[in-house]
């Protein structure tokens, strides 16, 4: 009896005698959707499976439908660039997975105080405004702002300043964005009340239509000695004369000079001698 020994071997469908690797049937991207703020990023991952659901080790390539909205690196890092929507794709062979991406631009990053003027009177009120923007420069209308003031005025929660006393007042606007506070400050000047005029005081009237004559060129010059000659020539100064504030305050009869100051002006050293 002759025995026959059967040798087994595997064969591929193409008759080459080798087994073909499993083919990719699907790609799943995690996360399945993404919402990013402008300037932020996330790292997406892609899982490749065959038709039986077995995970395969296969390289994937990453692309995005609109690079102006979001870009993606070869490692799957998605970077939000501007507000809008796009789709990120992971591809291997002819199989593709998708990741819908929405980019928002809503986090406050800067605030600017808008004041109609920088001065006000005691007792007067002034409405301040504000401009809040995101890091990309988009204006956020109606964003919450916290107001504060120190110095010569008070301010309401809606940005209305009331002058309380003469002097400077520093107003501040604070916003919150992405866990951080952003502050803008501005300085206003509160004027003192006007001094009532004395009705019995003499009145000076100037008649502009009366005869007049040219001003003598000899009155022009500077009242301080020791200035650099080149600097004087640059200014067009032709005369250096003795006079000025310190001289006009001097009283030769009593050999004394007056000086003083108020909240805004100062003459001399600010003292009286």
NORUR-V314352 format. One record per residue. N is the residue number from 1. RES is the residue in three letters. PSI is psi in degrees with one decimal (none if undefined). OMEGA is omega as a letter, one per 20 degrees, with the letter a starting at -180 (NA if undefined). Layout:
n = (N & N)
res = (RES & RES)
psi = (PSI & PSI)
omega = (OMEGA & OMEGA)
//
This chain:
n = (1 & 2 & 3 & 4 & 5 & 6 & 7 & 8 & 9 & 10 & 11 & 12 & 13 & 14 & 15 & 16 & 17 & 18 & 19 & 20 & 21 & 22 & 23 & 24 & 25 & 26 & 27 & 28 & 29 & 30 & 31 & 32 & 33 & 34 & 35 & 36 & 37 & 38 & 39 & 40 & 41 & 42 & 43 & 44 & 45 & 46 & 47 & 48 & 49 & 50 & 51 & 52 & 53 & 54 & 55 & 56 & 57 & 58 & 59 & 60 & 61 & 62 & 63 & 64 & 65 & 66 & 67 & 68 & 69 & 70 & 71 & 72 & 73 & 74 & 75 & 76 & 77 & 78 & 79 & 80 & 81 & 82 & 83 & 84 & 85 & 86 & 87 & 88 & 89 & 90 & 91 & 92 & 93 & 94 & 95 & 96 & 97 & 98 & 99 & 100 & 101 & 102 & 103 & 104 & 105 & 106 & 107 & 108 & 109 & 110 & 111 & 112 & 113 & 114 & 115 & 116 & 117 & 118 & 119 & 120 & 121 & 122 & 123 & 124 & 125 & 126 & 127 & 128 & 129 & 130 & 131 & 132 & 133 & 134 & 135 & 136 & 137 & 138 & 139 & 140 & 141 & 142 & 143 & 144 & 145 & 146 & 147 & 148 & 149 & 150 & 151 & 152 & 153 & 154 & 155 & 156 & 157 & 158 & 159 & 160 & 161 & 162 & 163 & 164 & 165 & 166 & 167 & 168 & 169 & 170 & 171 & 172 & 173 & 174 & 175 & 176 & 177 & 178 & 179 & 180 & 181 & 182 & 183 & 184 & 185 & 186 & 187 & 188 & 189 & 190 & 191 & 192 & 193 & 194 & 195 & 196 & 197 & 198 & 199 & 200 & 201 & 202 & 203 & 204 & 205 & 206 & 207 & 208 & 209 & 210 & 211 & 212 & 213 & 214 & 215 & 216 & 217 & 218 & 219 & 220 & 221 & 222 & 223 & 224 & 225 & 226 & 227 & 228 & 229 & 230 & 231 & 232 & 233 & 234 & 235 & 236 & 237 & 238 & 239 & 240 & 241 & 242 & 243 & 244 & 245 & 246 & 247 & 248 & 249 & 250 & 251 & 252 & 253 & 254 & 255 & 256 & 257 & 258 & 259 & 260 & 261 & 262 & 263 & 264 & 265 & 266 & 267 & 268 & 269 & 270 & 271 & 272 & 273)
res = (UNK & UNK & UNK & UNK & UNK & UNK & UNK & UNK & UNK & UNK & UNK & UNK & UNK & UNK & UNK & UNK & UNK & UNK & UNK & UNK & UNK & UNK & UNK & UNK & UNK & UNK & UNK & UNK & UNK & UNK & UNK & UNK & UNK & UNK & UNK & UNK & UNK & UNK & UNK & UNK & UNK & UNK & UNK & UNK & UNK & UNK & UNK & UNK & UNK & UNK & UNK & UNK & UNK & UNK & UNK & UNK & UNK & UNK & UNK & UNK & UNK & UNK & UNK & UNK & UNK & UNK & UNK & UNK & UNK & UNK & UNK & UNK & UNK & UNK & UNK & UNK & UNK & UNK & UNK & UNK & UNK & UNK & UNK & UNK & UNK & UNK & UNK & UNK & UNK & UNK & UNK & UNK & UNK & UNK & UNK & UNK & UNK & UNK & UNK & UNK & UNK & UNK & UNK & UNK & UNK & UNK & UNK & UNK & UNK & UNK & UNK & UNK & UNK & UNK & UNK & UNK & UNK & UNK & UNK & UNK & UNK & UNK & UNK & UNK & UNK & UNK & UNK & UNK & UNK & UNK & UNK & UNK & UNK & UNK & UNK & UNK & UNK & UNK & UNK & UNK & UNK & UNK & UNK & UNK & UNK & UNK & UNK & UNK & UNK & UNK & UNK & UNK & UNK & UNK & UNK & UNK & UNK & UNK & UNK & UNK & UNK & UNK & UNK & UNK & UNK & UNK & UNK & UNK & UNK & UNK & UNK & UNK & UNK & UNK & UNK & UNK & UNK & UNK & UNK & UNK & UNK & UNK & UNK & UNK & UNK & UNK & UNK & UNK & UNK & UNK & UNK & UNK & UNK & UNK & UNK & UNK & UNK & UNK & UNK & UNK & UNK & UNK & UNK & UNK & UNK & UNK & UNK & UNK & UNK & UNK & UNK & UNK & UNK & UNK & UNK & UNK & UNK & UNK & UNK & UNK & UNK & UNK & UNK & UNK & UNK & UNK & UNK & UNK & UNK & UNK & UNK & UNK & UNK & UNK & UNK & UNK & UNK & UNK & UNK & UNK & UNK & UNK & UNK & UNK & UNK & UNK & UNK & UNK & UNK & UNK & UNK & UNK & UNK & UNK & UNK & UNK & UNK & UNK & UNK & UNK & UNK & UNK & UNK & UNK & UNK & UNK & UNK & UNK & UNK & UNK & UNK & UNK & UNK)
psi = (134.3 & 122.8 & 140.1 & 129.7 & 119.8 & 123.3 & 125.3 & 148.1 & 154.6 & 154.4 & 147.3 & 166.8 & -18.9 & 6.3 & 13.4 & -13.4 & 3.7 & 156.0 & 129.2 & 143.9 & 153.3 & 142.3 & 143.5 & 134.1 & -24.9 & 155.5 & 128.5 & 126.8 & 136.0 & 131.2 & 166.8 & -28.7 & 161.5 & 141.1 & 119.0 & 148.7 & 148.6 & 130.5 & -10.4 & 172.1 & 166.8 & 161.6 & 117.5 & 151.4 & 148.6 & 132.1 & 121.5 & 131.8 & 153.1 & -175.0 & -20.2 & 0.6 & 10.1 & 134.0 & 131.3 & 151.3 & 103.3 & 138.5 & 147.9 & 153.3 & 145.9 & 135.4 & 165.1 & 149.0 & -30.3 & 100.6 & -17.1 & -23.5 & -48.3 & 140.1 & 162.6 & 137.4 & 174.9 & -16.0 & 4.4 & 16.6 & 117.1 & 125.0 & 124.5 & 129.4 & -41.5 & 163.7 & 134.9 & -167.5 & 147.1 & 179.9 & 134.4 & 135.5 & 138.8 & 127.4 & 138.0 & 123.1 & -125.1 & 6.4 & 140.5 & 141.3 & 154.4 & 149.5 & 103.0 & 132.9 & 130.2 & 128.0 & 125.5 & 163.2 & 75.3 & 3.9 & 123.8 & 136.1 & -28.7 & 154.6 & 140.1 & 133.9 & 133.7 & 110.9 & 133.3 & -24.0 & 171.6 & 10.6 & 157.0 & 164.1 & 160.3 & 132.6 & -13.8 & 160.6 & 155.1 & 131.3 & 121.2 & 151.4 & 179.5 & 153.4 & 114.7 & 132.3 & 157.5 & 176.7 & -27.1 & -4.9 & 4.6 & 132.3 & 131.8 & 99.1 & 138.0 & 12.4 & 143.4 & 133.5 & 135.9 & 123.9 & 146.7 & 158.3 & 146.4 & 141.4 & -128.2 & 21.2 & 163.5 & 162.7 & 140.5 & 173.7 & -15.9 & 7.7 & 22.4 & 117.9 & 137.5 & 121.9 & 128.4 & -37.6 & 163.2 & 138.1 & -170.5 & 149.6 & 132.9 & 118.3 & 145.2 & 143.9 & 126.3 & 135.1 & 159.6 & 137.1 & 120.7 & 39.3 & 2.8 & 156.9 & 141.3 & 132.3 & 139.2 & 142.4 & 152.7 & 151.6 & 129.2 & 155.1 & 124.5 & 119.6 & 149.4 & 164.0 & 149.7 & 144.1 & 128.5 & 137.3 & 151.4 & 114.0 & -21.4 & -4.6 & 148.6 & 150.1 & 128.7 & 121.9 & 138.1 & 124.7 & 100.6 & -16.4 & -6.9 & 166.7 & 142.6 & 166.2 & 162.1 & 146.6 & 133.6 & 131.5 & -13.8 & -11.0 & -11.9 & 148.4 & -163.3 & 151.8 & 12.7 & 130.1 & 163.7 & 3.7 & 151.3 & 133.1 & -39.2 & -37.0 & -41.1 & -40.8 & -38.3 & -34.9 & -11.5 & 18.3 & 128.7 & -15.1 & 134.5 & 115.9 & 162.3 & 122.7 & -159.8 & -167.3 & -46.8 & -29.6 & -41.6 & -20.6 & -8.2 & 132.6 & 104.9 & -22.3 & -33.2 & 3.0 & 53.7 & 155.9 & 133.3 & 146.9 & 161.0 & -178.7 & 158.8 & -159.5 & -14.2 & -39.1 & 156.8 & 138.4 & 128.3 & -143.2 & -1.6 & 7.3 & 165.0 & 129.5 & none)
omega = (a & r & r & r & a & r & a & r & r & a & r & a & a & r & a & r & r & a & r & r & r & a & r & a & a & r & r & a & r & i & a & r & a & r & a & r & r & r & r & a & r & r & r & r & a & r & a & a & r & a & r & r & a & r & a & r & a & r & r & r & a & r & r & a & a & a & r & r & r & r & r & a & r & r & r & r & a & a & r & a & r & a & r & r & r & r & r & a & r & a & r & a & r & a & a & r & a & r & r & a & r & a & r & r & a & a & a & a & a & r & r & r & r & a & r & r & a & r & r & r & r & a & r & r & r & r & r & r & r & r & a & a & r & a & r & r & r & a & r & a & r & r & a & r & r & a & r & r & r & a & a & a & r & r & a & r & r & r & r & a & r & r & a & a & a & r & a & r & r & r & a & r & a & r & r & r & r & r & a & r & r & a & r & a & r & a & r & r & r & a & r & r & r & r & a & r & r & a & a & a & r & a & r & r & r & r & a & a & a & r & r & r & a & r & a & r & a & r & a & r & r & a & a & r & r & r & a & a & r & r & r & r & r & r & a & a & a & a & r & a & r & a & r & a & a & a & a & r & a & r & a & a & a & r & a & r & a & r & a & r & r & a & a & a & r & r & a & a & a & r & r & a & NA)
//
